[in-house]
């Protein structure tokens, strides 16, 4: 069964460093998302991506964040200068195109745990 | 504004008991979608069910059942004859139609099923 994959599973970085989190969505999906979950808290939407551009971003997704689909398979989240409060689990998700703009289910990757020291 | 509330932070039951997880949502849209996801201790998010706002039929899948009531803006989830493997955090989520499909999650309910 196709699944969303994410690498690395755990990333440790120093405050101020840049990190890139990688995701490979399910191959026939066209909508892509990043979410984050601070330990013990709820899952929060960061950004949605469709047709090679950001379709929506939350207030969390400030200028330090960027997303890219550099080729036909990868979907990346970059944090330019990490802060302590960026420590969280980051989930990538994807969903397929549907007719009538119905919002079908998103399938999530296993997550990348980012630890900023 | 969109909002999902899961008022139960933690629930603890003994195996074979039935348990209901509550979810209340707020939206201005007449067309929207509701979801439940399971997050086991391993951390991944597993899709369980999707419901659209025009379909108020209750759904049953094995030991799982869902009760959607628009009149009370609730989408509750019941596990019958709970098992230890049901121990997880359960998230209810909302997505508005004609939107980007982003999911707005509730705070989650931690379910512990003791043997």
Interface residues (C-beta under 8 A of the other chain):
Chain A: X31 X33 X35 X41 X42 X43 X44 X45 X48 X50 X55 X56 X89 X91 X93 X95 X101 X102 X103 X104 X105 X106 X107 X108 X109 X110 X111
Chain B: X33 X35 X37 X43 X44 X45 X46 X47 X50 X52 X91 X93 X95 X96 X97 X98 X99 X100 X101 X102 X103 X104 X105 X106 X107 X108
